[in-house]
Amino acid sequence: MKQLELKHLACYLPYNLNCLVEFTVHGKIVEPLVGIKHNNFYVGGKKIDVDTWDFKPILRPLSDLTKEMYYSLSVKTETRSFGFWYGKNNGDTDKREYLYHSGYSDKTYFLENNGYEHFSYRMIEFLLKNHFDIFGLIDQDLAININTL
């Protein structure tokens, strides 16, 4: 089984990502990720040992990113001339997942094979700020889907 790594969470640090931690004494607690140092994660005021405690970030699956959600999340930061949202089944035979970008020129970004490398900084920042699962951690059971809490 894969393990949660620094590269999976460091990019979320500026955006107050909440995590679910299960302690033997206190039970399950939701606390913000506040730091990472030498591959140790700090949630709330506690150093988390990922080998000992059940620790998972709480993320949104990309499939939650509808056109309506994009505009409701970006109402103060984006313009109506720019937007992007999740899609699947691009045609009868193409079943790949993608993000559709609507703006000065419409473009489809397929998510397989590191499709993120073509995203603009603005798109990546939006996904991180709104806690979308850009690394597929939910499917790997390394993160909690926000919709299941």
MARGU-703981 format. One record per residue: residue in one letter; x, y, z of N, C-alpha, C in turn. Coordinates in pm, whole numbers, padded with zeros to 5 digits, always signed. Atoms other than C-alpha are relative to their C-alpha. Layout:
BEGIN
AXYZXYZXYZ;...
//
This chain:
BEGIN
M+00084-00119+00000+00000+00000+00000+00088+00124+00000;K-00072-00126+00004+00120+00349-00080-00016+00073+00132;Q+00004-00079-00122+00192+00593+00199-00007+00148-00035;L+00008-00143+00016+00111+00960+00232+00140+00059+00009;E-00134-00057+00003+00419+01165+00145-00005+00152+00002;L-00015-00145-00003+00543+01520+00180-00049+00064-00129;K+00038-00058+00130+00489+01582-00193-00152+00005-00019;H+00146+00000+00012+00117+01503-00151-00066+00115+00075;L+00066-00097-00087+00048+01762+00118+00064+00138+00005;A-00069-00129-00012+00307+02041+00099-00070+00111-00077;C+00065-00102+00083+00119+02224-00176-00131+00050+00061;Y+00124-00042-00064-00195+02243+00043+00023+00086+00125;L-00028-00071-00125-00019+02407+00341-00055+00142+00008;P+00052-00138-00012-00112+02769+00257-00152+00010+00004;Y+00144-00005+00021-00479+02674+00221-00084-00067+00108;N+00076+00049-00116-00586+02547+00566-00070-00133-00024;L+00055+00133+00024-00637+02184+00472-00030-00069+00131;N+00036+00076-00119-00825+01989+00738+00036-00147-00019;C-00036+00141+00000-00722+01636+00831-00079-00072+00108;L+00066+00085-00099-00893+01354+01015+00108-00086+00064;V-00100+00077-00074-00673+01201+01285-00074-00084+00103;E+00062+00087-00100-00773+00903+01494+00102-00031+00109;F-00083+00024-00117-00617+00899+01840-00062-00111+00083;T+00053+00108-00083-00648+00604+02076-00079+00055+00119;V+00066-00056-00117-00751+00831+02365-00116+00092-00038;H+00099-00103+00033-00944+01116+02199-00098-00039-00109;G+00084+00037+00112-01105+00929+01912+00037+00076-00126;K-00026-00071+00125-01137+01096+01571-00016+00150+00020;I+00000-00145-00013-01054+01465+01554+00033+00060-00136;V-00032-00075+00122-01060+01706+01259+00080+00122+00041;E-00091-00110-00031-00769+01948+01277+00066+00047-00129;P-00068-00048+00120-00592+02171+01022+00145-00046-00006;L-00141+00027+00022-00258+02075+00873+00073+00132+00017;V-00066-00127-00028-00025+02342+01013+00147+00001-00036;G-00141+00000+00035+00322+02227+00915+00053-00136-00041;I-00071+00121+00039+00559+01975+00768+00148+00029+00022;K-00143-00018-00025+00917+01933+00887+00067-00136+00002;H-00075+00125+00008+01157+01655+00796-00092-00122-00014;N+00096+00108+00026+00875+01434+00665-00092-00032+00117;N+00097+00012-00107+00676+01480+00985-00113+00099-00026;F+00115-00086+00020+00325+01622+00962-00047+00053+00135;Y+00051-00061-00121+00188+01863+01222-00144+00041-00024;V+00144-00025+00013-00189+01868+01261-00045+00058+00132;G+00030-00072-00123-00331+02116+01510+00133+00035+00064;G-00129-00022-00065-00048+02137+01761+00078-00128+00020;K-00057+00132-00027+00049+01771+01737+00083-00052-00118;K-00080+00068+00101+00326+01589+01551-00065-00135-00027;I+00071+00121+00038+00168+01303+01359+00098-00102-00055;D-00079+00112+00051+00342+00970+01310-00093-00081-00091;V+00092+00063+00095+00177+00836+00993+00005-00152+00007;D-00008+00146-00014+00297+00482+01071-00082-00050+00118;T+00069+00040-00122+00120+00478+01408-00145+00042+00003;W+00135-00053-00009-00189+00697+01380-00067+00000-00136;D+00079-00011+00122-00466+00695+01124-00018+00148-00028;F-00006-00142+00035-00412+01032+00958-00030+00015-00148;K+00036-00018+00140-00583+01142+00636-00048+00143-00024;P+00053-00131+00036-00637+01477+00468-00144-00014-00050;I+00139-00002+00045-00997+01571+00387-00004+00080-00131;L-00005-00061+00133-01030+01644+00015-00130-00018-00076;R+00113+00013+00091-01291+01696-00254+00045-00081-00122;P-00035+00068+00125-01290+01453-00547-00018+00098-00117;L+00011-00088+00117-01239+01623-00883-00139-00006-00062;S+00133+00014+00059-01578+01489-00991-00101+00097+00061;D+00087-00101-00061-01735+01746-00753+00005+00134-00073;L-00020-00130+00064-01608+02028-00972-00091+00016-00122;T+00095-00030+00107-01917+02111-01174+00015+00146-00039;K-00001-00140+00043-01964+02435-01364-00059+00090+00110;E+00065-00078-00106-02196+02558-01087+00090+00014+00123;M-00089-00006-00115-01950+02468-00812+00118+00093-00028;Y-00112-00088+00034-01666+02640-00994-00039+00146+00023;Y+00040-00139-00013-01858+02966-01012-00037+00038+00143;S+00033-00033-00140-01986+02946-00653+00127+00011+00084;L-00125-00008-00075-01632+02883-00520+00086+00118-00042;S-00088-00105+00053-01474+03151-00736-00068+00136-00012;V+00079-00121+00020-01734+03426-00707+00078+00128+00031;K-00074-00120-00037-01489+03671-00545+00136+00011-00070;T-00137-00001+00050-01168+03574-00722+00013-00014-00151;E-00011+00025+00144-01246+03487-01083-00102+00082-00076;T+00096-00069+00085-01424+03647-01374-00089-00103-00068;R+00093+00090+00068-01718+03496-01558+00052-00045-00136;S-00053+00038+00131-01506+03478-01875+00099-00116+00010;F-00095+00108-00022-01286+03207-01722-00066-00105+00087;G+00054+00104-00085-01384+02871-01577+00049-00136-00044;F-00031+00136+00037-01312+02502-01570-00074-00096+00091;W+00076+00098-00076-01493+02192-01455+00031-00140-00051;Y-00027+00141+00024-01471+01815-01447-00098-00059-00101;G+00086+00074+00092-01606+01588-01716+00051-00142-00016;K-00036+00139+00025-01604+01221-01805-00080-00045-00122;N+00067+00053+00118-01700+01025-02115-00010+00106-00109;N-00007-00102+00104-01589+01272-02379-00030-00063-00136;G+00040+00065+00124-01783+01118-02665-00041-00144+00025;D+00050+00137-00013-01917+00769-02732+00109-00101+00037;T-00106+00099-00024-01584+00586-02725+00106+00049+00096;D-00103-00055-00087-01366+00817-02517-00054+00010+00142;K+00050+00006-00137-01422+00739-02147+00095+00065+00100;R-00098-00061-00089-01133+00944-02006-00059+00115+00081;E+00036-00114-00083-01169+01195-01723+00075+00122-00052;Y-00067-00121+00046-01087+01555-01808-00051+00121+00077;L+00050-00129-00042-01115+01914-01697-00017+00084-00126;Y+00031-00084+00114-01280+02140-01949+00026+00145+00040;H-00035-00139-00027-01139+02493-01958-00075+00090-00096;S+00074-00095+00081-01362+02770-02081+00058+00138+00027;G-00059-00132-00017-01206+03106-02140+00024+00062-00135;Y-00033-00062+00128-01031+03290-02420+00002-00103-00111;S+00011+00112+00094-00996+02955-02592-00040-00123+00079;D+00046+00119-00071-01177+02638-02490+00101-00112-00021;K-00098+00107+00008-00954+02341-02412-00042-00112+00093;T+00026+00117-00083-00990+01990-02274+00133-00055+00048;Y-00122+00055-00060-00720+01866-02033-00033-00139+00054;F+00023+00136-00048-00723+01488-01993+00087-00026+00122;L-00068+00017-00128-00623+01379-01643+00095-00118+00005;E-00092+00114+00000-00445+01058-01734+00138+00048-00043;N-00138-00031+00039-00067+01062-01778+00041+00143+00033;N-00043-00132-00047-00007+01377-01574-00056+00115-00083;G+00062-00108+00075-00252+01598-01759+00013+00135+00067;Y-00014-00124-00074-00192+01858-01488+00116+00085-00048;E-00119-00076+00040+00139+01959-01640-00034+00111-00098;H+00041-00103+00095-00050+02169-01894-00091+00105+00062;F+00087-00096-00066-00265+02352-01639+00076+00130+00027;S-00061-00127-00039-00201+02717-01571+00016+00003+00152;Y-00018-00018-00144-00083+02827-01229-00133+00035+00065;R+00129-00043-00052-00423+02986-01178-00094-00119+00023;M+00085+00118-00015-00600+02653-01231+00046-00086+00118;I-00054+00081-00110-00369+02461-00995-00028+00068+00133;E+00025-00074-00124-00400+02733-00731-00146-00013+00043;F+00142+00015-00031-00781+02715-00751-00028-00138+00058;L+00023+00137-00047-00778+02335-00709+00056-00021+00140;L-00061+00016-00132-00543+02350-00410-00075+00081+00105;K+00069-00089-00094-00719+02643-00243-00135-00057+00042;N+00131+00057-00029-01049+02457-00262+00007-00148+00034;H-00026+00135-00052-00895+02127-00146-00048-00112-00091;F+00030+00108+00092-00950+01921-00460+00114-00100-00002;D-00095+00110-00003-00774+01586-00475+00072-00011-00134;I-00070+00000+00128-00523+01648-00754+00095-00119-00017;F-00092+00114+00008-00309+01342-00672-00071-00136+00004;G+00074+00126-00005-00585+01078-00660+00016-00072+00134;L-00022+00059-00133-00533+01022-00286-00124-00071+00053;I+00123+00063-00047-00898+00937-00221-00010-00142-00055;D+00007+00132+00062-00888+00645-00466+00104-00096+00057;Q-00105+00083-00059-00568+00519-00299-00021-00022+00149;D+00035+00009-00142-00736+00536+00046+00102+00073+00089;L-00094-00083-00076-00482+00800+00158-00065+00130+00043;A+00073-00121-00037-00744+01076+00197-00147-00034+00017;I+00143+00015-00025-01103+01115+00310-00077+00088-00100;N+00089-00077+00087-01370+01225+00062-00087+00088+00090;I+00075-00094-00083-01529+01537+00212-00149-00032+00002;N+00142+00032+00010-01870+01410+00099-00041-00117+00089;T+00033+00114-00085-01849+01106+00330+00002+00034+00148;L-00003-00037-00143-01807+01299+00655-00138+00031+00052;
//
